[in-house]
Amino acid sequence: MNWKSLLLLAALVLGHGAAAERLTWIINDFPPGHVISGERAGTGIFDIEIKYFVAHLPDFTHAIRVTANIRAWTLLKEQDGICIAGAVDTPERRQFALFNQLPALAVLAPRVLTRRDEASRFDRFRTEAGEIDLARLAADPSLRAARTVDRPLGQAIDQFSSTVGSHQLTNLPTSKLALMMLDKGHVDYAFGYVTELTYYHATHPGSAEMVAFPIAGQPHILYTRIACSDGPIGRRAIEGIDRLLGRVGLPPPYFAATARWYDPEDFRQLSSQAIWTR
């Protein structure tokens, strides 16, 4: 179901006589989290999550707005009734945003991505557990990296980014550009999610085979939540979201749609009840 049809259905469920508060969901170009154009539009991981909440929170009228990620958080700070799915809870964001308590999704944390034919170059940076030691990687100026700006990728990656110079790290506006540079050999590795890698291969037939290494000192599982404006409407939305998640149980029903973007073993791990009850 596309966005237009879903929002129309939500309006019909609400009824003509009901006065409802308006909730605006902010989405941006972040495939496969959000897919905003093409034949896959509206099928992203967080798109499906938002559709679930739109269909199950009838006390609100719902709208979708597309904007850049950095602008999304500015809108959330300045206006009530703004919500963002797939949000990473950070101390900085908690100064102006409300986050729901229960995890909305569990995803594999960002990793070091590189071409399979270049993977052996990273052996000297790997621990006994096979994870990349970013401190050792940062000390080698011969390898060039790329990352997406304006997205929290974890403390280890953010510290790496603040340590190295521009000759070692290229900051880019989208993960697609980072993966294209990696694919063409313009950088040696990139920081990103395995789901982004899966989507890139699906939409770029013939692209180079790539691998993903976990990062030492960083949790392998990242929990995302819903962030809403710190105002009366945002507070009521957060309360409704947590009530709904508490009622349907974890993992939530929409989680199954993420399977297409994961290796079967990775998805099995993310589906474990132990993951969701930590």
N, C-alpha and C positions, 0 to 999 in steps of 0.2 A: 504494500500500500504506500503511495507517495505521500509527501507532506500535505499537499492540498486536500486530498481525500480524507486523510486522518484528522486534520483540523476541522474539516466540515463535519465529520462524524462526531467528534468531541462536542461541537456546538449543538448538534441535534440531540445528543444524550443529555446535555445540560438542560435543554428545554428553552422555549422562547420567553417564559416568564421569569426565569431566575436571574438574579443580579449576581454576577460572579466577578471576582477580582482577576485581573489580567496577569498572566505569567508568561514572560518572554524567555525562550530558550535560545542561547547564543551558540551558534555553530561556526566552524571555520574550516579551511582547507587543510585537513589533517588525515588523509587516508592511511589505513582503513578505519581510523577512529570516526572521522566524518568524511563522507564522500558527497561533495556538493554539486557535481556536474557529471554529465555523461550517462551512459546506460546504467551504471551502478549507483547513481545518485540516490541518497536516502537509505543505502544498505550498509552503512558503516557501523562499527561496533557500538559507538555511542549514539548514533542515529536510532538504532533499534532500541537502545535503552530509553532514549527520550520518548519514542513512540509508545513504549509500555507505560511510562508515567503519564503521558498525555491521555491515554485511554483509561487510566485507572485513578486519575485525580479530577473527577468531574466538578469539584467545587471551584475550579478555575477555568477561565477561558485561556487558551494557549496560543501563542504565536511563536514563529521561528524567525530569527534574524541572523544573517550571515555577516560576519565581520572578522577582522584580523584578531589573532589571539590576544595581543597586547591591548587592543581596543576593547575586547570583551571584558577584561578585568577592570578597565576604567569605567565602563558602563555599569558594571556590577557595583562598583564603589559609589557611583554618583546617583543611581536610580534604584528605587525599590521595585520588586517584582521581576528581577533579572536572575536567571539560573544558568549554570554551566555544568554539563555532565562530563565525566572523565576527569574531574578535577583532582589534583594532587594537593593534599592538605599540608601547608607549610606555615611556620610561625608568622612569616611576613603577610601571608594572605589572611590569616586569622585576625589580623588587626582591623580588617574591614569587611570580612565575609563570614557567613555562617556555613558550616559543613554538617551534613547528616552524620549520625553516629555509626550506623551499620555500613560495612563496605558495600558499595553499589556494584563494583566489579573487582576481580583479582586478575592482574595481568603479569606477564613476565617483565621484570625490570629491564631498563635499557642495557645494551651490551655493546661490545666492540665488534663491529661488522667489517669484514674484509673479504677480498676475493679468495676463493679456494686455492687458486694457483699461487697466491702470495702468503698463504696461511703459515708456512714454515718460518717466515721471517719473524713471526711473533712468538716462536717457541721460547726464546730467551727471556721473555717477559711473563711467562706463565708459571704459576705456582704448582705445587704438587697436586693440587685439586683441579688443575686445568684452568684456573681463573687468571685474568690479566692483572698484573700489578701496575697500576697507573703511575705510581711514583717512578718506577723503573722505565716505563714507557715515555714519560715526560722528559727523562734525562737523555733520551736519544733524539737529537734534532734532525736525524736523517729521514724520519718518517713523518708524513704529513697527514693531518686529520681534518675532518669536516663535522660540523654539528649544526643543528637547528637552533636558532636563537629564540628567546622569549618563551622557552619551555623548560620547566625544571626536569632535569634528567638524573637527579640524585646528587647527594653531597660529594661523592667521590669524583664524578664527572665535572661538577661545577668547580671543585677545587683544582682539578687538572686544567680546566679552561682558564682559570685565573692565574695559573702558574706559568704556562707556556706563552710564547710570543706569537705574533701573527704569521711568522714564517712556518710555524708548526700547526696552526689551527685556523681554518677558514670557517667563519660564521655565516650561515645561509638562512634565508627566510622560510624554506620548506625542506622537509625530509626528502622529497623527490629530487631536488637539486643536489643534495648531499649524496644520495645513492647514484645519481647519474654521474657525478664526478668520480665516485668510487668505481662504478661500472666501466668508465672510459679510461681509468688509470691516472686521473688527474690528482687524486689523493690516494694514500695507502690504506686508510681505514676511516670509518665514520662511527659516530655514536648514534644509536637508535634502537627501536623496538623490533623484535623478530617479526611482529605482525606487519610492520612497514616493509620489511624485506620480502615477506610473502606476497604482499600486494604489489610491490614493484615488479617481481618476477611475473606475476599474473598479468600485469598490464604492459610489460616490455618483453615480449617473446624474443628469445635469442640472447638475452642479457647474460652476463657472466655469472657463473655459479658462485655463491657467496656463503660464508659461514659466520656464526655468531659466537663470541666468547663471553662468558659471564665475567663480571668484574669483582676482584677481590675486595673485601671490606664493604660490600654493598649487598643488601638483602636481594635474594633472587625473585621474590614476589613483591609486587607493588599494588597497594590497594587504592583504588580511586573512589571518589565520593561525588555527591552533588553539592555544589557550592551555590548559595543564593545570597541576595542582598541582605544586609543586616538592617532590616526594617520590618514592619508588621506583616507585609505580604510575604516577604522572603522567609520570615520565621514560621508562618503558617504553612508554607510550602515544605519546609524542612520537616516540620512535625508530621505532615501528611505522608511524606516520603518514608520516614522511619516507621510510621505505623504500618504502611503498606508492606515494606520489606520484612517487618517483624511478623506480619500475618502470613505472607506467602512462603517465608523461610529462605535460607541461604544454602547453596547459591540460588539466586533469583531465576525465574523462568526464562528471561531473555538471555541469560548467560550462554545457553546452548548454541546461540547463533554465532558465538565467537569461534567455534570449533574449526570452521573453514580456514581460519588464518593461523592455526597452530599445527605443529607436528602432533600426531596422535598421542604420543607419550607425554608431551608437554601439556596437552589439554587434559589428559587423565590426571596429571599432577594438580592442575589448577581446579579440577572438579572435586578433589578430595574434600570431604567434610572437615577434616582437620585444618585445612588451609583457611576456611571461612570462619572458624570458631576460635582462632587465636586471639 
